[in-house]
Amino acid sequence: MRIVVKYCGNCNPEINSPRIISHLMRTLHDEIIFHPEGKKPADLLIIICGCRKACVDRPDVRAMGVRAILIKGRWIQELSCGEVVLTRLLLQKIESMKGKIASQTKEM
């Protein structure tokens, strides 16, 4: 599964985005792409915004992935939580997406 990560500049962070990204890289090292090549969207786009404004959540960014998970500060997909729980939920959501993608591939 190809995963693209897009994150903001952290001008007003509620979370430590670099720490979350670092954890993702250690856990999913072979699957994470920061600069997608070509025009084909990745299987999953993770948008990590340091605050609720979510300035980087734009249509041109959303086009980088077939599916997306949005983090807006302490919020992941409209669920508020602390950074440790947020990171764990993000990994669970990624694993769930892997299962969905694998089952869709088998159906084709």
MDAnalysis code that builds the backbone (N, CA, C; Angstrom):
import MDAnalysis as mda
import numpy as np

u = mda.Universe.empty(324, n_residues=108, atom_resindex=np.repeat(np.arange(108), 3), trajectory=True)
u.add_TopologyAttr("name", ["N", "CA", "C"] * 108)
u.add_TopologyAttr("resid", np.arange(1, 109))
u.add_TopologyAttr("resname", ["MET", "ARG", "ILE", "VAL", "VAL", "LYS", "TYR", "CYS", "GLY", "ASN", "CYS", "ASN", "PRO", "GLU", "ILE", "ASN", "SER", "PRO", "ARG", "ILE", "ILE", "SER", "HIS", "LEU", "MET", "ARG", "THR", "LEU", "HIS", "ASP", "GLU", "ILE", "ILE", "PHE", "HIS", "PRO", "GLU", "GLY", "LYS", "LYS", "PRO", "ALA", "ASP", "LEU", "LEU", "ILE", "ILE", "ILE", "CYS", "GLY", "CYS", "ARG", "LYS", "ALA", "CYS", "VAL", "ASP", "ARG", "PRO", "ASP", "VAL", "ARG", "ALA", "MET", "GLY", "VAL", "ARG", "ALA", "ILE", "LEU", "ILE", "LYS", "GLY", "ARG", "TRP", "ILE", "GLN", "GLU", "LEU", "SER", "CYS", "GLY", "GLU", "VAL", "VAL", "LEU", "THR", "ARG", "LEU", "LEU", "LEU", "GLN", "LYS", "ILE", "GLU", "SER", "MET", "LYS", "GLY", "LYS", "ILE", "ALA", "SER", "GLN", "THR", "LYS", "GLU", "MET"])
u.atoms.positions = np.array([
    [0.844, -1.177, 0.000],
    [0.000, 0.000, 0.000],
    [0.886, 1.235, 0.000],
    [0.585, 2.171, -0.878],
    [1.315, 3.440, -0.942],
    [0.616, 4.468, -0.069],
    [1.339, 5.040, 0.876],
    [0.797, 6.045, 1.784],
    [1.562, 7.340, 1.582],
    [0.825, 8.407, 1.304],
    [1.426, 9.730, 1.173],
    [1.085, 10.528, 2.426],
    [2.078, 11.225, 2.968],
    [1.859, 12.087, 4.126],
    [2.044, 13.532, 3.693],
    [1.064, 14.357, 4.026],
    [1.134, 15.793, 3.765],
    [0.898, 16.484, 5.098],
    [1.756, 17.408, 5.445],
    [1.578, 18.097, 6.715],
    [1.802, 19.587, 6.550],
    [1.272, 20.326, 7.518],
    [1.325, 21.785, 7.475],
    [2.664, 22.281, 8.036],
    [2.802, 23.580, 8.116],
    [4.034, 24.184, 8.621],
    [4.099, 24.323, 10.131],
    [3.060, 23.859, 10.827],
    [3.028, 23.897, 12.295],
    [3.174, 25.299, 12.861],
    [2.458, 26.256, 12.304],
    [2.553, 27.629, 12.806],
    [1.818, 27.810, 14.136],
    [0.814, 26.962, 14.410],
    [0.037, 27.074, 15.642],
    [-0.278, 25.666, 16.166],
    [0.743, 24.868, 16.485],
    [0.510, 23.450, 16.772],
    [-0.119, 23.166, 18.138],
    [-1.069, 22.237, 18.117],
    [-1.650, 21.671, 19.338],
    [-1.011, 20.313, 19.621],
    [-0.354, 19.762, 18.620],
    [0.287, 18.449, 18.721],
    [1.706, 18.556, 18.173],
    [2.492, 17.547, 18.444],
    [3.848, 17.483, 17.923],
    [3.827, 16.640, 16.641],
    [3.493, 17.282, 15.526],
    [3.387, 16.576, 14.240],
    [4.664, 15.838, 13.860],
    [5.858, 16.453, 14.037],
    [7.076, 15.718, 13.692],
    [7.228, 14.406, 14.477],
    [6.795, 14.393, 15.740],
    [6.891, 13.160, 16.531],
    [5.936, 12.100, 15.984],
    [4.729, 12.516, 15.594],
    [3.760, 11.571, 15.019],
    [4.291, 11.012, 13.705],
    [4.832, 11.880, 12.862],
    [5.388, 11.451, 11.580],
    [6.565, 10.511, 11.791],
    [7.415, 10.830, 12.752],
    [8.557, 9.965, 13.072],
    [8.080, 8.578, 13.491],
    [7.050, 8.525, 14.311],
    [6.500, 7.235, 14.740],
    [5.949, 6.460, 13.540],
    [5.252, 7.165, 12.646],
    [4.735, 6.510, 11.439],
    [5.873, 5.938, 10.595],
    [6.935, 6.722, 10.455],
    [8.065, 6.267, 9.634],
    [8.718, 5.026, 10.240],
    [8.820, 4.968, 11.554],
    [9.404, 3.778, 12.202],
    [8.492, 2.572, 12.034],
    [7.182, 2.793, 12.056],
    [6.226, 1.696, 11.995],
    [5.944, 1.245, 10.561],
    [5.858, 2.189, 9.639],
    [5.452, 1.896, 8.260],
    [6.539, 2.276, 7.258],
    [7.780, 2.125, 7.613],
    [8.914, 2.660, 6.851],
    [8.890, 2.379, 5.360],
    [8.424, 1.238, 4.935],
    [8.455, 0.904, 3.509],
    [7.266, 1.442, 2.727],
    [6.248, 1.927, 3.429],
    [5.021, 2.312, 2.758],
    [4.815, 3.820, 2.645],
    [5.571, 4.602, 3.394],
    [5.356, 6.055, 3.448],
    [6.122, 6.754, 2.342],
    [5.420, 7.657, 1.665],
    [6.005, 8.474, 0.603],
    [5.700, 9.933, 0.944],
    [6.706, 10.781, 0.919],
    [6.458, 12.187, 1.212],
    [6.280, 13.009, -0.056],
    [6.904, 12.603, -1.132],
    [6.789, 13.318, -2.402],
    [6.371, 12.312, -3.463],
    [5.059, 12.199, -3.709],
    [4.595, 11.202, -4.668],
    [5.112, 11.473, -6.072],
    [5.449, 10.397, -6.747],
    [5.931, 10.508, -8.115],
    [4.791, 10.195, -9.071],
    [4.758, 10.887, -10.170],
    [3.724, 10.643, -11.168],
    [2.403, 11.254, -10.768],
    [1.390, 10.956, -11.550],
    [0.075, 11.548, -11.317],
    [-0.897, 10.588, -10.661],
    [-0.498, 9.347, -10.483],
    [-1.382, 8.363, -9.870],
    [-1.486, 8.634, -8.369],
    [-2.726, 8.781, -7.843],
    [-2.870, 9.027, -6.403],
    [-2.454, 7.806, -5.587],
    [-1.975, 8.079, -4.392],
    [-1.592, 7.004, -3.475],
    [-2.859, 6.302, -2.977],
    [-2.685, 5.118, -2.416],
    [-3.820, 4.392, -1.851],
    [-4.423, 5.146, -0.671],
    [-3.556, 5.784, 0.121],
    [-4.000, 6.484, 1.316],
    [-3.205, 7.764, 1.496],
    [-3.908, 8.829, 1.787],
    [-3.299, 10.123, 2.082],
    [-3.538, 10.424, 3.551],
    [-2.482, 10.755, 4.271],
    [-2.600, 11.183, 5.657],
    [-2.272, 12.664, 5.695],
    [-3.261, 13.458, 6.092],
    [-3.084, 14.903, 6.207],
    [-2.927, 15.213, 7.691],
    [-1.768, 15.733, 8.068],
    [-1.511, 16.059, 9.469],
    [-1.386, 17.569, 9.606],
    [-2.393, 18.157, 10.251],
    [-2.411, 19.600, 10.501],
    [-2.229, 19.821, 12.005],
    [-1.394, 20.759, 12.367],
    [-1.092, 21.002, 13.774],
    [-2.241, 21.597, 14.565],
    [-3.220, 22.196, 13.890],
    [-4.347, 22.813, 14.607],
    [-5.657, 22.540, 13.870],
    [-6.768, 22.976, 14.469],
    [-8.098, 22.728, 13.906],
    [-8.365, 23.489, 12.608],
    [-7.587, 24.502, 12.310],
    [-7.806, 25.258, 11.075],
    [-7.615, 24.367, 9.843],
    [-6.690, 23.444, 9.920],
    [-6.436, 22.472, 8.837],
    [-6.193, 23.151, 7.493],
    [-5.273, 24.089, 7.484],
    [-5.001, 24.894, 6.288],
    [-4.550, 24.066, 5.084],
    [-3.960, 22.918, 5.321],
    [-3.442, 22.123, 4.202],
    [-4.500, 21.160, 3.632],
    [-5.666, 21.099, 4.243],
    [-6.752, 20.247, 3.744],
    [-7.477, 20.983, 2.620],
    [-6.936, 20.811, 1.414],
    [-7.455, 21.491, 0.217],
    [-7.712, 20.448, -0.880],
    [-8.544, 20.781, -1.853],
    [-8.836, 19.829, -2.938],
    [-7.584, 19.336, -3.675],
    [-6.616, 20.215, -3.921],
    [-5.410, 19.780, -4.632],
    [-4.604, 18.783, -3.803],
    [-4.629, 18.939, -2.493],
    [-3.943, 17.985, -1.615],
    [-4.742, 16.689, -1.552],
    [-6.053, 16.788, -1.404],
    [-6.914, 15.591, -1.347],
    [-6.754, 14.727, -2.596],
    [-6.435, 15.344, -3.726],
    [-6.259, 14.604, -4.981],
    [-5.021, 13.701, -4.956],
    [-4.172, 13.862, -3.949],
    [-2.955, 13.050, -3.847],
    [-3.228, 11.624, -3.386],
    [-4.441, 11.355, -2.882],
    [-4.761, 10.013, -2.392],
    [-6.176, 9.595, -2.729],
    [-6.379, 8.299, -2.868],
    [-7.709, 7.750, -3.130],
    [-8.571, 7.875, -1.883],
    [-7.974, 7.595, -0.723],
    [-8.638, 7.718, 0.570],
    [-7.806, 8.653, 1.422],
    [-8.441, 9.273, 2.431],
    [-7.693, 10.212, 3.278],
    [-8.060, 10.046, 4.743],
    [-7.076, 10.285, 5.578],
    [-7.267, 10.399, 7.016],
    [-6.801, 11.802, 7.377],
    [-7.668, 12.553, 8.054],
    [-7.362, 13.937, 8.396],
    [-7.149, 14.081, 9.895],
    [-6.005, 14.659, 10.253],
    [-5.712, 15.024, 11.638],
    [-5.697, 16.540, 11.697],
    [-6.508, 17.085, 12.620],
    [-6.588, 18.536, 12.806],
    [-6.279, 18.816, 14.276],
    [-5.012, 19.050, 14.587],
    [-4.633, 19.245, 15.977],
    [-4.886, 17.971, 16.758],
    [-5.632, 18.079, 17.833],
    [-5.930, 16.907, 18.664],
    [-7.125, 16.115, 18.144],
    [-7.530, 16.354, 16.931],
    [-8.698, 15.686, 16.350],
    [-8.279, 14.772, 15.203],
    [-8.831, 13.574, 15.187],
    [-8.636, 12.665, 14.062],
    [-10.025, 12.214, 13.611],
    [-10.352, 12.553, 12.358],
    [-11.662, 12.211, 11.802],
    [-12.782, 12.612, 12.771],
    [-12.747, 13.818, 13.281],
    [-13.771, 14.387, 14.165],
    [-13.850, 13.733, 15.541],
    [-12.810, 13.050, 15.973],
    [-12.733, 12.478, 17.314],
    [-11.591, 13.167, 18.050],
    [-11.890, 13.779, 19.180],
    [-10.883, 14.501, 19.960],
    [-10.161, 13.540, 20.900],
    [-8.838, 13.667, 20.953],
    [-8.055, 12.806, 21.837],
    [-6.667, 13.407, 22.045],
    [-5.918, 12.853, 22.974],
    [-4.552, 13.284, 23.204],
    [-3.624, 12.725, 22.140],
    [-2.404, 13.206, 22.124],
    [-1.454, 12.840, 21.064],
    [-1.122, 11.350, 21.039],
    [-0.950, 10.729, 22.200],
    [-0.614, 9.299, 22.236],
    [-1.773, 8.474, 21.677],
    [-2.978, 8.778, 22.119],
    [-4.160, 8.065, 21.620],
    [-4.351, 8.359, 20.138],
    [-4.137, 9.595, 19.735],
    [-4.267, 9.989, 18.336],
    [-3.343, 9.145, 17.457],
    [-2.097, 8.989, 17.879],
    [-1.133, 8.190, 17.108],
    [-1.590, 6.740, 17.008],
    [-2.077, 6.197, 18.119],
    [-2.565, 4.807, 18.119],
    [-3.778, 4.661, 17.206],
    [-4.733, 5.605, 17.277],
    [-5.909, 5.560, 16.400],
    [-5.515, 5.682, 14.935],
    [-4.543, 6.529, 14.654],
    [-4.069, 6.678, 13.275],
    [-3.544, 5.352, 12.751],
    [-2.721, 4.671, 13.528],
    [-2.190, 3.371, 13.096],
    [-3.310, 2.349, 12.920],
    [-4.315, 2.372, 13.805],
    [-5.455, 1.457, 13.663],
    [-6.231, 1.748, 12.379],
    [-6.426, 3.024, 12.081],
    [-7.147, 3.401, 10.867],
    [-6.367, 2.977, 9.619],
    [-5.053, 3.112, 9.669],
    [-4.217, 2.685, 8.538],
    [-4.353, 1.179, 8.339],
    [-4.289, 0.412, 9.419],
    [-4.432, -1.039, 9.313],
    [-5.803, -1.412, 8.755],
    [-6.832, -0.707, 9.182],
    [-8.181, -0.953, 8.676],
    [-8.256, -0.665, 7.173],
    [-7.621, 0.426, 6.754],
    [-7.600, 0.774, 5.324],
    [-6.860, -0.295, 4.526],
    [-5.776, -0.828, 5.096],
    [-5.037, -1.892, 4.402],
    [-5.945, -3.077, 4.131],
    [-6.752, -3.445, 5.132],
    [-7.673, -4.560, 4.973],
    [-8.702, -4.299, 3.892],
    [-9.244, -3.089, 3.860],
    [-10.232, -2.737, 2.844],
    [-9.621, -2.760, 1.451],
    [-8.419, -2.230, 1.330],
    [-7.752, -2.193, 0.025],
    [-7.431, -3.605, -0.441],
    [-6.960, -4.452, 0.482],
    [-6.634, -5.840, 0.128],
    [-7.881, -6.591, -0.336],
    [-9.014, -6.391, 0.357],
    [-10.236, -7.100, -0.046],
    [-10.767, -6.580, -1.372],
    [-10.617, -5.293, -1.647],
    [-11.047, -4.745, -2.929],
    [-10.177, -5.262, -4.068],
    [-8.891, -5.434, -3.801],
    [-7.974, -5.954, -4.810],
    [-8.322, -7.390, -5.162],
    [-8.709, -8.198, -4.166],
    [-9.070, -9.587, -4.405],
    [-10.341, -9.700, -5.243],
    [-11.269, -8.742, -5.054],
    [-12.528, -8.758, -5.789],
    [-12.342, -8.444, -7.260],
    [-11.258, -7.756, -7.618],
    [-11.050, -7.351, -9.003],
    [-10.563, -8.463, -9.850],
])
